[in-house]
């Protein structure tokens, strides 16, 4: 289940990135175990027009190394249950 959930998250991030939209991710396991990550396209963070145009990867331009590292760290997290979702 966790692999499928992470695959869905990765596709949501890919789709948001391709559309140049921010993506807000949440992972939770119980009331006190919550992780969140906000990814904003480089174009929205004030990247130069020339960099956006050369970046490829759709309308969102390229994802910077820091954002990609944060995403991979987020996806590497695991939770030990505590939810009632079946």
PDB file with SEQRES, HELIX, SHEET and CRYST1 records, atoms N, CA, C and O in Angstrom:
SEQRES   1 A   86  UNK UNK UNK UNK UNK UNK UNK UNK UNK UNK UNK UNK UNK          
SEQRES   2 A   86  UNK UNK UNK UNK UNK UNK UNK UNK UNK UNK UNK UNK UNK          
SEQRES   3 A   86  UNK UNK UNK UNK UNK UNK UNK UNK UNK UNK UNK UNK UNK          
SEQRES   4 A   86  UNK UNK UNK UNK UNK UNK UNK UNK UNK UNK UNK UNK UNK          
SEQRES   5 A   86  UNK UNK UNK UNK UNK UNK UNK UNK UNK UNK UNK UNK UNK          
SEQRES   6 A   86  UNK UNK UNK UNK UNK UNK UNK UNK UNK UNK UNK UNK UNK          
SEQRES   7 A   86  UNK UNK UNK UNK UNK UNK UNK UNK                              
HELIX    1 AA1 UNK A    2  UNK A   18  1                                  17    
HELIX    2 AA2 UNK A   42  UNK A   45  5                                   4    
HELIX    3 AA3 UNK A   49  UNK A   55  1                                   7    
HELIX    4 AA4 UNK A   58  UNK A   60  5                                   3    
HELIX    5 AA5 UNK A   65  UNK A   76  1                                  12    
SHEET    1 AA1 2 UNK A  23  UNK A  28  0                                        
SHEET    2 AA1 2 UNK A  34  UNK A  39 -1                                        
CRYST1    1.000    1.000    1.000  90.00  90.00  90.00 P 1           1          
ATOM      1  N   UNK A   1       0.821  -1.204   0.000  1.00  0.00           N  
ATOM      2  CA  UNK A   1       0.000   0.000   0.000  1.00  0.00           C  
ATOM      3  C   UNK A   1       0.860   1.262   0.000  1.00  0.00           C  
ATOM      4  O   UNK A   1       0.552   2.239  -0.683  1.00  0.00           O  
ATOM      5  N   UNK A   2       1.933   1.225   0.771  1.00  0.00           N  
ATOM      6  CA  UNK A   2       2.776   2.416   0.867  1.00  0.00           C  
ATOM      7  C   UNK A   2       3.406   2.755  -0.488  1.00  0.00           C  
ATOM      8  O   UNK A   2       3.503   3.925  -0.857  1.00  0.00           O  
ATOM      9  N   UNK A   3       3.827   1.740  -1.216  1.00  0.00           N  
ATOM     10  CA  UNK A   3       4.431   1.969  -2.536  1.00  0.00           C  
ATOM     11  C   UNK A   3       3.425   2.583  -3.494  1.00  0.00           C  
ATOM     12  O   UNK A   3       3.763   3.482  -4.264  1.00  0.00           O  
ATOM     13  N   UNK A   4       2.197   2.102  -3.447  1.00  0.00           N  
ATOM     14  CA  UNK A   4       1.150   2.664  -4.310  1.00  0.00           C  
ATOM     15  C   UNK A   4       0.873   4.108  -3.924  1.00  0.00           C  
ATOM     16  O   UNK A   4       0.749   4.971  -4.794  1.00  0.00           O  
ATOM     17  N   UNK A   5       0.775   4.379  -2.631  1.00  0.00           N  
ATOM     18  CA  UNK A   5       0.515   5.750  -2.172  1.00  0.00           C  
ATOM     19  C   UNK A   5       1.633   6.695  -2.615  1.00  0.00           C  
ATOM     20  O   UNK A   5       1.364   7.811  -3.062  1.00  0.00           O  
ATOM     21  N   UNK A   6       2.876   6.252  -2.492  1.00  0.00           N  
ATOM     22  CA  UNK A   6       3.999   7.095  -2.894  1.00  0.00           C  
ATOM     23  C   UNK A   6       4.032   7.296  -4.403  1.00  0.00           C  
ATOM     24  O   UNK A   6       4.455   8.350  -4.878  1.00  0.00           O  
ATOM     25  N   UNK A   7       3.591   6.297  -5.159  1.00  0.00           N  
ATOM     26  CA  UNK A   7       3.497   6.445  -6.617  1.00  0.00           C  
ATOM     27  C   UNK A   7       2.453   7.496  -6.992  1.00  0.00           C  
ATOM     28  O   UNK A   7       2.663   8.288  -7.910  1.00  0.00           O  
ATOM     29  N   UNK A   8       1.337   7.497  -6.281  1.00  0.00           N  
ATOM     30  CA  UNK A   8       0.288   8.497  -6.517  1.00  0.00           C  
ATOM     31  C   UNK A   8       0.813   9.894  -6.191  1.00  0.00           C  
ATOM     32  O   UNK A   8       0.552  10.846  -6.927  1.00  0.00           O  
ATOM     33  N   UNK A   9       1.551  10.015  -5.092  1.00  0.00           N  
ATOM     34  CA  UNK A   9       2.136  11.305  -4.716  1.00  0.00           C  
ATOM     35  C   UNK A   9       3.102  11.781  -5.800  1.00  0.00           C  
ATOM     36  O   UNK A   9       3.065  12.946  -6.195  1.00  0.00           O  
ATOM     37  N   UNK A  10       3.953  10.896  -6.275  1.00  0.00           N  
ATOM     38  CA  UNK A  10       4.914  11.262  -7.308  1.00  0.00           C  
ATOM     39  C   UNK A  10       4.213  11.732  -8.583  1.00  0.00           C  
ATOM     40  O   UNK A  10       4.667  12.680  -9.223  1.00  0.00           O  
ATOM     41  N   UNK A  11       3.124  11.084  -8.954  1.00  0.00           N  
ATOM     42  CA  UNK A  11       2.369  11.504 -10.131  1.00  0.00           C  
ATOM     43  C   UNK A  11       1.705  12.865  -9.909  1.00  0.00           C  
ATOM     44  O   UNK A  11       1.650  13.684 -10.826  1.00  0.00           O  
ATOM     45  N   UNK A  12       1.201  13.106  -8.698  1.00  0.00           N  
ATOM     46  CA  UNK A  12       0.604  14.408  -8.396  1.00  0.00           C  
ATOM     47  C   UNK A  12       1.647  15.517  -8.494  1.00  0.00           C  
ATOM     48  O   UNK A  12       1.369  16.591  -9.028  1.00  0.00           O  
ATOM     49  N   UNK A  13       2.839  15.255  -7.982  1.00  0.00           N  
ATOM     50  CA  UNK A  13       3.924  16.241  -8.064  1.00  0.00           C  
ATOM     51  C   UNK A  13       4.309  16.471  -9.521  1.00  0.00           C  
ATOM     52  O   UNK A  13       4.513  17.611  -9.938  1.00  0.00           O  
ATOM     53  N   UNK A  14       4.409  15.388 -10.299  1.00  0.00           N  
ATOM     54  CA  UNK A  14       4.769  15.506 -11.710  1.00  0.00           C  
ATOM     55  C   UNK A  14       3.735  16.338 -12.466  1.00  0.00           C  
ATOM     56  O   UNK A  14       4.098  17.212 -13.253  1.00  0.00           O  
ATOM     57  N   UNK A  15       2.458  16.072 -12.232  1.00  0.00           N  
ATOM     58  CA  UNK A  15       1.398  16.812 -12.908  1.00  0.00           C  
ATOM     59  C   UNK A  15       1.407  18.285 -12.512  1.00  0.00           C  
ATOM     60  O   UNK A  15       1.268  19.153 -13.374  1.00  0.00           O  
ATOM     61  N   UNK A  16       1.566  18.577 -11.232  1.00  0.00           N  
ATOM     62  CA  UNK A  16       1.620  19.971 -10.770  1.00  0.00           C  
ATOM     63  C   UNK A  16       2.818  20.685 -11.385  1.00  0.00           C  
ATOM     64  O   UNK A  16       2.709  21.829 -11.826  1.00  0.00           O  
ATOM     65  N   UNK A  17       3.954  20.009 -11.411  1.00  0.00           N  
ATOM     66  CA  UNK A  17       5.174  20.592 -11.975  1.00  0.00           C  
ATOM     67  C   UNK A  17       4.995  20.891 -13.463  1.00  0.00           C  
ATOM     68  O   UNK A  17       5.390  21.957 -13.936  1.00  0.00           O  
ATOM     69  N   UNK A  18       4.400  19.953 -14.199  1.00  0.00           N  
ATOM     70  CA  UNK A  18       4.185  20.137 -15.639  1.00  0.00           C  
ATOM     71  C   UNK A  18       3.266  21.325 -15.927  1.00  0.00           C  
ATOM     72  O   UNK A  18       3.373  21.956 -16.978  1.00  0.00           O  
ATOM     73  N   UNK A  19       2.364  21.625 -14.990  1.00  0.00           N  
ATOM     74  CA  UNK A  19       1.426  22.732 -15.153  1.00  0.00           C  
ATOM     75  C   UNK A  19       1.931  24.022 -14.517  1.00  0.00           C  
ATOM     76  O   UNK A  19       1.250  25.046 -14.563  1.00  0.00           O  
ATOM     77  N   UNK A  20       3.115  23.975 -13.927  1.00  0.00           N  
ATOM     78  CA  UNK A  20       3.670  25.173 -13.281  1.00  0.00           C  
ATOM     79  C   UNK A  20       2.928  25.557 -12.018  1.00  0.00           C  
ATOM     80  O   UNK A  20       2.864  26.735 -11.667  1.00  0.00           O  
ATOM     81  N   UNK A  21       2.362  24.567 -11.327  1.00  0.00           N  
ATOM     82  CA  UNK A  21       1.570  24.826 -10.130  1.00  0.00           C  
ATOM     83  C   UNK A  21       2.290  24.339  -8.888  1.00  0.00           C  
ATOM     84  O   UNK A  21       3.065  23.385  -8.961  1.00  0.00           O  
ATOM     85  N   UNK A  22       2.054  24.972  -7.749  1.00  0.00           N  
ATOM     86  CA  UNK A  22       2.632  24.464  -6.502  1.00  0.00           C  
ATOM     87  C   UNK A  22       1.944  23.165  -6.093  1.00  0.00           C  
ATOM     88  O   UNK A  22       0.840  22.871  -6.552  1.00  0.00           O  
ATOM     89  N   UNK A  23       2.588  22.397  -5.240  1.00  0.00           N  
ATOM     90  CA  UNK A  23       2.024  21.141  -4.754  1.00  0.00           C  
ATOM     91  C   UNK A  23       2.281  21.059  -3.251  1.00  0.00           C  
ATOM     92  O   UNK A  23       3.414  21.225  -2.798  1.00  0.00           O  
ATOM     93  N   UNK A  24       1.243  20.806  -2.496  1.00  0.00           N  
ATOM     94  CA  UNK A  24       1.333  20.684  -1.041  1.00  0.00           C  
ATOM     95  C   UNK A  24       1.044  19.233  -0.673  1.00  0.00           C  
ATOM     96  O   UNK A  24      -0.028  18.710  -0.978  1.00  0.00           O  
ATOM     97  N   UNK A  25       2.003  18.588  -0.020  1.00  0.00           N  
ATOM     98  CA  UNK A  25       1.883  17.176   0.323  1.00  0.00           C  
ATOM     99  C   UNK A  25       1.766  17.009   1.832  1.00  0.00           C  
ATOM    100  O   UNK A  25       2.407  17.725   2.601  1.00  0.00           O  
ATOM    101  N   UNK A  26       0.939  16.056   2.244  1.00  0.00           N  
ATOM    102  CA  UNK A  26       0.787  15.706   3.655  1.00  0.00           C  
ATOM    103  C   UNK A  26       0.947  14.203   3.806  1.00  0.00           C  
ATOM    104  O   UNK A  26       0.444  13.435   2.986  1.00  0.00           O  
ATOM    105  N   UNK A  27       1.639  13.789   4.841  1.00  0.00           N  
ATOM    106  CA  UNK A  27       1.706  12.384   5.226  1.00  0.00           C  
ATOM    107  C   UNK A  27       1.392  12.336   6.718  1.00  0.00           C  
ATOM    108  O   UNK A  27       1.907  13.140   7.495  1.00  0.00           O  
ATOM    109  N   UNK A  28       0.554  11.399   7.105  1.00  0.00           N  
ATOM    110  CA  UNK A  28       0.152  11.361   8.506  1.00  0.00           C  
ATOM    111  C   UNK A  28      -0.034   9.931   8.982  1.00  0.00           C  
ATOM    112  O   UNK A  28      -0.299   9.015   8.204  1.00  0.00           O  
ATOM    113  N   UNK A  29       0.114   9.778  10.280  1.00  0.00           N  
ATOM    114  CA  UNK A  29      -0.128   8.511  10.950  1.00  0.00           C  
ATOM    115  C   UNK A  29      -0.492   8.839  12.388  1.00  0.00           C  
ATOM    116  O   UNK A  29       0.376   8.903  13.258  1.00  0.00           O  
ATOM    117  N   UNK A  30      -1.736   9.039  12.625  1.00  0.00           N  
ATOM    118  CA  UNK A  30      -2.182   9.425  13.958  1.00  0.00           C  
ATOM    119  C   UNK A  30      -2.165  10.931  14.143  1.00  0.00           C  
ATOM    120  O   UNK A  30      -1.689  11.674  13.285  1.00  0.00           O  
ATOM    121  N   UNK A  31      -2.688  11.363  15.267  1.00  0.00           N  
ATOM    122  CA  UNK A  31      -2.865  12.795  15.527  1.00  0.00           C  
ATOM    123  C   UNK A  31      -1.550  13.552  15.678  1.00  0.00           C  
ATOM    124  O   UNK A  31      -1.473  14.726  15.315  1.00  0.00           O  
ATOM    125  N   UNK A  32      -0.520  12.904  16.203  1.00  0.00           N  
ATOM    126  CA  UNK A  32       0.715  13.630  16.486  1.00  0.00           C  
ATOM    127  C   UNK A  32       1.819  13.391  15.456  1.00  0.00           C  
ATOM    128  O   UNK A  32       2.914  13.935  15.603  1.00  0.00           O  
ATOM    129  N   UNK A  33       1.566  12.606  14.438  1.00  0.00           N  
ATOM    130  CA  UNK A  33       2.580  12.274  13.448  1.00  0.00           C  
ATOM    131  C   UNK A  33       2.162  12.820  12.089  1.00  0.00           C  
ATOM    132  O   UNK A  33       1.433  12.167  11.343  1.00  0.00           O  
ATOM    133  N   UNK A  34       2.630  14.018  11.780  1.00  0.00           N  
ATOM    134  CA  UNK A  34       2.258  14.687  10.534  1.00  0.00           C  
ATOM    135  C   UNK A  34       3.502  15.290   9.892  1.00  0.00           C  
ATOM    136  O   UNK A  34       4.307  15.945  10.555  1.00  0.00           O  
ATOM    137  N   UNK A  35       3.640  15.058   8.607  1.00  0.00           N  
ATOM    138  CA  UNK A  35       4.721  15.676   7.838  1.00  0.00           C  
ATOM    139  C   UNK A  35       4.081  16.402   6.667  1.00  0.00           C  
ATOM    140  O   UNK A  35       3.138  15.898   6.056  1.00  0.00           O  
ATOM    141  N   UNK A  36       4.591  17.584   6.355  1.00  0.00           N  
ATOM    142  CA  UNK A  36       4.071  18.304   5.195  1.00  0.00           C  
ATOM    143  C   UNK A  36       5.222  18.883   4.397  1.00  0.00           C  
ATOM    144  O   UNK A  36       6.283  19.202   4.933  1.00  0.00           O  
ATOM    145  N   UNK A  37       4.985  19.009   3.106  1.00  0.00           N  
ATOM    146  CA  UNK A  37       5.994  19.527   2.184  1.00  0.00           C  
ATOM    147  C   UNK A  37       5.297  20.374   1.136  1.00  0.00           C  
ATOM    148  O   UNK A  37       4.326  19.932   0.521  1.00  0.00           O  
ATOM    149  N   UNK A  38       5.789  21.590   0.930  1.00  0.00           N  
ATOM    150  CA  UNK A  38       5.251  22.484  -0.094  1.00  0.00           C  
ATOM    151  C   UNK A  38       6.321  22.668  -1.156  1.00  0.00           C  
ATOM    152  O   UNK A  38       7.425  23.134  -0.873  1.00  0.00           O  
ATOM    153  N   UNK A  39       5.980  22.295  -2.378  1.00  0.00           N  
ATOM    154  CA  UNK A  39       6.879  22.460  -3.514  1.00  0.00           C  
ATOM    155  C   UNK A  39       6.317  23.540  -4.427  1.00  0.00           C  
ATOM    156  O   UNK A  39       5.161  23.473  -4.842  1.00  0.00           O  
ATOM    157  N   UNK A  40       7.137  24.528  -4.734  1.00  0.00           N  
ATOM    158  CA  UNK A  40       6.733  25.645  -5.581  1.00  0.00           C  
ATOM    159  C   UNK A  40       7.603  25.653  -6.825  1.00  0.00           C  
ATOM    160  O   UNK A  40       8.825  25.552  -6.717  1.00  0.00           O  
ATOM    161  N   UNK A  41       7.004  25.770  -8.006  1.00  0.00           N  
ATOM    162  CA  UNK A  41       7.802  25.799  -9.234  1.00  0.00           C  
ATOM    163  C   UNK A  41       8.826  26.929  -9.216  1.00  0.00           C  
ATOM    164  O   UNK A  41       8.586  27.987  -8.633  1.00  0.00           O  
ATOM    165  N   UNK A  42       9.965  26.698  -9.857  1.00  0.00           N  
ATOM    166  CA  UNK A  42      11.038  27.698  -9.912  1.00  0.00           C  
ATOM    167  C   UNK A  42      10.529  29.014 -10.477  1.00  0.00           C  
ATOM    168  O   UNK A  42      10.955  30.079 -10.033  1.00  0.00           O  
ATOM    169  N   UNK A  43       9.627  28.960 -11.446  1.00  0.00           N  
ATOM    170  CA  UNK A  43       9.101  30.180 -12.062  1.00  0.00           C  
ATOM    171  C   UNK A  43       8.389  31.056 -11.044  1.00  0.00           C  
ATOM    172  O   UNK A  43       8.417  32.281 -11.155  1.00  0.00           O  
ATOM    173  N   UNK A  44       7.753  30.445 -10.057  1.00  0.00           N  
ATOM    174  CA  UNK A  44       7.044  31.219  -9.038  1.00  0.00           C  
ATOM    175  C   UNK A  44       7.973  31.747  -7.962  1.00  0.00           C  
ATOM    176  O   UNK A  44       7.608  32.647  -7.206  1.00  0.00           O  
ATOM    177  N   UNK A  45       9.179  31.189  -7.891  1.00  0.00           N  
ATOM    178  CA  UNK A  45      10.133  31.654  -6.891  1.00  0.00           C  
ATOM    179  C   UNK A  45      10.994  32.790  -7.428  1.00  0.00           C  
ATOM    180  O   UNK A  45      11.939  33.214  -6.762  1.00  0.00           O  
ATOM    181  N   UNK A  46      10.681  33.289  -8.626  1.00  0.00           N  
ATOM    182  CA  UNK A  46      11.393  34.447  -9.142  1.00  0.00           C  
ATOM    183  C   UNK A  46      12.564  34.101 -10.039  1.00  0.00           C  
ATOM    184  O   UNK A  46      13.475  34.913 -10.200  1.00  0.00           O  
ATOM    185  N   UNK A  47      12.561  32.910 -10.629  1.00  0.00           N  
ATOM    186  CA  UNK A  47      13.631  32.566 -11.564  1.00  0.00           C  
ATOM    187  C   UNK A  47      13.558  33.493 -12.771  1.00  0.00           C  
ATOM    188  O   UNK A  47      12.491  33.996 -13.125  1.00  0.00           O  
ATOM    189  N   UNK A  48      14.691  33.705 -13.382  1.00  0.00           N  
ATOM    190  CA  UNK A  48      14.717  34.588 -14.545  1.00  0.00           C  
ATOM    191  C   UNK A  48      13.963  33.969 -15.706  1.00  0.00           C  
ATOM    192  O   UNK A  48      13.838  32.747 -15.780  1.00  0.00           O  
ATOM    193  N   UNK A  49      13.463  34.789 -16.608  1.00  0.00           N  
ATOM    194  CA  UNK A  49      12.730  34.305 -17.771  1.00  0.00           C  
ATOM    195  C   UNK A  49      13.609  33.408 -18.631  1.00  0.00           C  
ATOM    196  O   UNK A  49      13.145  32.394 -19.152  1.00  0.00           O  
ATOM    197  N   UNK A  50      14.868  33.775 -18.779  1.00  0.00           N  
ATOM    198  CA  UNK A  50      15.768  32.989 -19.607  1.00  0.00           C  
ATOM    199  C   UNK A  50      15.929  31.575 -19.023  1.00  0.00           C  
ATOM    200  O   UNK A  50      15.942  30.594 -19.766  1.00  0.00           O  
ATOM    201  N   UNK A  51      16.051  31.478 -17.709  1.00  0.00           N  
ATOM    202  CA  UNK A  51      16.186  30.174 -17.078  1.00  0.00           C  
ATOM    203  C   UNK A  51      14.921  29.339 -17.255  1.00  0.00           C  
ATOM    204  O   UNK A  51      15.002  28.138 -17.513  1.00  0.00           O  
ATOM    205  N   UNK A  52      13.745  29.971 -17.117  1.00  0.00           N  
ATOM    206  CA  UNK A  52      12.483  29.255 -17.305  1.00  0.00           C  
ATOM    207  C   UNK A  52      12.383  28.735 -18.722  1.00  0.00           C  
ATOM    208  O   UNK A  52      11.999  27.585 -18.939  1.00  0.00           O  
ATOM    209  N   UNK A  53      12.727  29.574 -19.695  1.00  0.00           N  
ATOM    210  CA  UNK A  53      12.605  29.170 -21.087  1.00  0.00           C  
ATOM    211  C   UNK A  53      13.556  28.036 -21.431  1.00  0.00           C  
ATOM    212  O   UNK A  53      13.225  27.188 -22.259  1.00  0.00           O  
ATOM    213  N   UNK A  54      14.717  28.003 -20.821  1.00  0.00           N  
ATOM    214  CA  UNK A  54      15.709  26.975 -21.121  1.00  0.00           C  
ATOM    215  C   UNK A  54      15.507  25.728 -20.272  1.00  0.00           C  
ATOM    216  O   UNK A  54      16.118  24.693 -20.541  1.00  0.00           O  
ATOM    217  N   UNK A  55      14.657  25.810 -19.252  1.00  0.00           N  
ATOM    218  CA  UNK A  55      14.547  24.730 -18.282  1.00  0.00           C  
ATOM    219  C   UNK A  55      13.900  23.474 -18.778  1.00  0.00           C  
ATOM    220  O   UNK A  55      14.173  22.405 -18.230  1.00  0.00           O  
ATOM    221  N   UNK A  56      13.056  23.533 -19.782  1.00  0.00           N  
ATOM    222  CA  UNK A  56      12.360  22.339 -20.233  1.00  0.00           C  
ATOM    223  C   UNK A  56      11.392  21.861 -19.167  1.00  0.00           C  
ATOM    224  O   UNK A  56      11.105  22.577 -18.208  1.00  0.00           O  
ATOM    225  N   UNK A  57      10.889  20.642 -19.341  1.00  0.00           N  
ATOM    226  CA  UNK A  57      10.016  20.056 -18.325  1.00  0.00           C  
ATOM    227  C   UNK A  57       8.641  20.680 -18.250  1.00  0.00           C  
ATOM    228  O   UNK A  57       8.028  20.652 -17.182  1.00  0.00           O  
ATOM    229  N   UNK A  58       8.127  21.239 -19.325  1.00  0.00           N  
ATOM    230  CA  UNK A  58       6.778  21.777 -19.321  1.00  0.00           C  
ATOM    231  C   UNK A  58       6.731  23.208 -18.839  1.00  0.00           C  
ATOM    232  O   UNK A  58       7.754  23.886 -18.750  1.00  0.00           O  
ATOM    233  N   UNK A  59       5.520  23.661 -18.528  1.00  0.00           N  
ATOM    234  CA  UNK A  59       5.296  25.056 -18.157  1.00  0.00           C  
ATOM    235  C   UNK A  59       5.989  25.427 -16.859  1.00  0.00           C  
ATOM    236  O   UNK A  59       6.254  26.605 -16.619  1.00  0.00           O  
ATOM    237  N   UNK A  60       6.288  24.442 -16.014  1.00  0.00           N  
ATOM    238  CA  UNK A  60       6.870  24.721 -14.714  1.00  0.00           C  
ATOM    239  C   UNK A  60       8.367  24.951 -14.731  1.00  0.00           C  
ATOM    240  O   UNK A  60       8.938  25.327 -13.707  1.00  0.00           O  
ATOM    241  N   UNK A  61       9.024  24.737 -15.868  1.00  0.00           N  
ATOM    242  CA  UNK A  61      10.475  24.860 -15.902  1.00  0.00           C  
ATOM    243  C   UNK A  61      11.103  23.678 -15.202  1.00  0.00           C  
ATOM    244  O   UNK A  61      10.472  22.630 -15.068  1.00  0.00           O  
ATOM    245  N   UNK A  62      12.335  23.829 -14.753  1.00  0.00           N  
ATOM    246  CA  UNK A  62      13.016  22.710 -14.119  1.00  0.00           C  
ATOM    247  C   UNK A  62      12.839  22.769 -12.606  1.00  0.00           C  
ATOM    248  O   UNK A  62      12.696  23.846 -12.027  1.00  0.00           O  
ATOM    249  N   UNK A  63      12.849  21.595 -11.976  1.00  0.00           N  
ATOM    250  CA  UNK A  63      12.787  21.531 -10.519  1.00  0.00           C  
ATOM    251  C   UNK A  63      14.217  21.662 -10.011  1.00  0.00           C  
ATOM    252  O   UNK A  63      15.109  20.962 -10.490  1.00  0.00           O  
ATOM    253  N   UNK A  64      14.442  22.540  -9.058  1.00  0.00           N  
ATOM    254  CA  UNK A  64      15.805  22.720  -8.568  1.00  0.00           C  
ATOM    255  C   UNK A  64      16.225  21.552  -7.674  1.00  0.00           C  
ATOM    256  O   UNK A  64      15.391  20.781  -7.199  1.00  0.00           O  
ATOM    257  N   UNK A  65      17.516  21.442  -7.462  1.00  0.00           N  
ATOM    258  CA  UNK A  65      18.089  20.317  -6.706  1.00  0.00           C  
ATOM    259  C   UNK A  65      17.552  20.259  -5.279  1.00  0.00           C  
ATOM    260  O   UNK A  65      17.285  19.176  -4.757  1.00  0.00           O  
ATOM    261  N   UNK A  66      17.394  21.413  -4.653  1.00  0.00           N  
ATOM    262  CA  UNK A  66      16.898  21.443  -3.265  1.00  0.00           C  
ATOM    263  C   UNK A  66      15.477  20.889  -3.177  1.00  0.00           C  
ATOM    264  O   UNK A  66      15.171  20.105  -2.279  1.00  0.00           O  
ATOM    265  N   UNK A  67      14.613  21.293  -4.105  1.00  0.00           N  
ATOM    266  CA  UNK A  67      13.232  20.792  -4.107  1.00  0.00           C  
ATOM    267  C   UNK A  67      13.190  19.294  -4.361  1.00  0.00           C  
ATOM    268  O   UNK A  67      12.420  18.577  -3.722  1.00  0.00           O  
ATOM    269  N   UNK A  68      14.007  18.817  -5.285  1.00  0.00           N  
ATOM    270  CA  UNK A  68      14.045  17.396  -5.584  1.00  0.00           C  
ATOM    271  C   UNK A  68      14.546  16.603  -4.375  1.00  0.00           C  
ATOM    272  O   UNK A  68      14.009  15.538  -4.070  1.00  0.00           O  
ATOM    273  N   UNK A  69      15.555  17.105  -3.696  1.00  0.00           N  
ATOM    274  CA  UNK A  69      16.078  16.450  -2.490  1.00  0.00           C  
ATOM    275  C   UNK A  69      15.009  16.403  -1.406  1.00  0.00           C  
ATOM    276  O   UNK A  69      14.829  15.375  -0.752  1.00  0.00           O  
ATOM    277  N   UNK A  70      14.299  17.511  -1.214  1.00  0.00           N  
ATOM    278  CA  UNK A  70      13.227  17.548  -0.214  1.00  0.00           C  
ATOM    279  C   UNK A  70      12.129  16.543  -0.551  1.00  0.00           C  
ATOM    280  O   UNK A  70      11.609  15.870   0.339  1.00  0.00           O  
ATOM    281  N   UNK A  71      11.770  16.439  -1.842  1.00  0.00           N  
ATOM    282  CA  UNK A  71      10.746  15.483  -2.269  1.00  0.00           C  
ATOM    283  C   UNK A  71      11.203  14.053  -1.994  1.00  0.00           C  
ATOM    284  O   UNK A  71      10.434  13.254  -1.460  1.00  0.00           O  
ATOM    285  N   UNK A  72      12.433  13.721  -2.349  1.00  0.00           N  
ATOM    286  CA  UNK A  72      12.940  12.366  -2.129  1.00  0.00           C  
ATOM    287  C   UNK A  72      13.017  12.034  -0.641  1.00  0.00           C  
ATOM    288  O   UNK A  72      12.716  10.909  -0.244  1.00  0.00           O  
ATOM    289  N   UNK A  73      13.416  12.999   0.184  1.00  0.00           N  
ATOM    290  CA  UNK A  73      13.432  12.791   1.640  1.00  0.00           C  
ATOM    291  C   UNK A  73      12.020  12.536   2.163  1.00  0.00           C  
ATOM    292  O   UNK A  73      11.810  11.669   3.011  1.00  0.00           O  
ATOM    293  N   UNK A  74      11.063  13.294   1.652  1.00  0.00           N  
ATOM    294  CA  UNK A  74       9.664  13.145   2.058  1.00  0.00           C  
ATOM    295  C   UNK A  74       9.152  11.752   1.685  1.00  0.00           C  
ATOM    296  O   UNK A  74       8.500  11.090   2.492  1.00  0.00           O  
ATOM    297  N   UNK A  75       9.444  11.315   0.477  1.00  0.00           N  
ATOM    298  CA  UNK A  75       8.971  10.015   0.020  1.00  0.00           C  
ATOM    299  C   UNK A  75       9.685   8.861   0.724  1.00  0.00           C  
ATOM    300  O   UNK A  75       9.167   7.745   0.753  1.00  0.00           O  
ATOM    301  N   UNK A  76      10.855   9.112   1.285  1.00  0.00           N  
ATOM    302  CA  UNK A  76      11.597   8.070   1.998  1.00  0.00           C  
ATOM    303  C   UNK A  76      11.032   7.816   3.397  1.00  0.00           C  
ATOM    304  O   UNK A  76      11.348   6.803   4.020  1.00  0.00           O  
ATOM    305  N   UNK A  77      10.199   8.733   3.887  1.00  0.00           N  
ATOM    306  CA  UNK A  77       9.613   8.570   5.222  1.00  0.00           C  
ATOM    307  C   UNK A  77       8.647   7.392   5.223  1.00  0.00           C  
ATOM    308  O   UNK A  77       8.012   7.082   4.216  1.00  0.00           O  
ATOM    309  N   UNK A  78       8.556   6.762   6.357  1.00  0.00           N  
ATOM    310  CA  UNK A  78       7.581   5.704   6.555  1.00  0.00           C  
ATOM    311  C   UNK A  78       6.845   5.971   7.861  1.00  0.00           C  
ATOM    312  O   UNK A  78       7.385   6.597   8.773  1.00  0.00           O  
ATOM    313  N   UNK A  79       5.631   5.501   7.940  1.00  0.00           N  
ATOM    314  CA  UNK A  79       4.827   5.685   9.146  1.00  0.00           C  
ATOM    315  C   UNK A  79       4.392   4.319   9.656  1.00  0.00           C  
ATOM    316  O   UNK A  79       4.146   3.399   8.876  1.00  0.00           O  
ATOM    317  N   UNK A  80       4.302   4.205  10.960  1.00  0.00           N  
ATOM    318  CA  UNK A  80       3.991   2.913  11.574  1.00  0.00           C  
ATOM    319  C   UNK A  80       2.540   2.706  11.914  1.00  0.00           C  
ATOM    320  O   UNK A  80       2.239   2.130  12.959  1.00  0.00           O  
ATOM    321  N   UNK A  81       1.647   3.141  11.096  1.00  0.00           N  
ATOM    322  CA  UNK A  81       0.230   2.907  11.359  1.00  0.00           C  
ATOM    323  C   UNK A  81      -0.389   3.989  12.217  1.00  0.00           C  
ATOM    324  O   UNK A  81       0.177   5.071  12.374  1.00  0.00           O  
ATOM    325  N   UNK A  82      -1.560   3.693  12.775  1.00  0.00           N  
ATOM    326  CA  UNK A  82      -2.241   4.647  13.621  1.00  0.00           C  
ATOM    327  C   UNK A  82      -3.433   5.290  12.951  1.00  0.00           C  
ATOM    328  O   UNK A  82      -4.155   6.061  13.583  1.00  0.00           O  
ATOM    329  N   UNK A  83      -3.658   4.987  11.670  1.00  0.00           N  
ATOM    330  CA  UNK A  83      -4.832   5.516  10.988  1.00  0.00           C  
ATOM    331  C   UNK A  83      -5.910   4.443  10.922  1.00  0.00           C  
ATOM    332  O   UNK A  83      -5.627   3.257  11.092  1.00  0.00           O  
ATOM    333  N   UNK A  84      -7.127   4.859  10.677  1.00  0.00           N  
ATOM    334  CA  UNK A  84      -8.244   3.913  10.588  1.00  0.00           C  
ATOM    335  C   UNK A  84      -8.628   3.625   9.152  1.00  0.00           C  
ATOM    336  O   UNK A  84      -9.681   3.038   8.907  1.00  0.00           O  
ATOM    337  N   UNK A  85      -7.806   4.021   8.202  1.00  0.00           N  
ATOM    338  CA  UNK A  85      -8.123   3.802   6.792  1.00  0.00           C  
ATOM    339  C   UNK A  85      -7.850   2.345   6.459  1.00  0.00           C  
ATOM    340  O   UNK A  85      -6.773   1.824   6.747  1.00  0.00           O  
ATOM    341  N   UNK A  86      -8.834   1.690   5.851  1.00  0.00           N  
ATOM    342  CA  UNK A  86      -8.666   0.256   5.509  1.00  0.00           C  
ATOM    343  C   UNK A  86      -8.344   0.092   4.045  1.00  0.00           C  
ATOM    344  O   UNK A  86      -8.169  -1.031   3.573  1.00  0.00           O  
TER     345      UNK A  86                                                      
END                                                                             
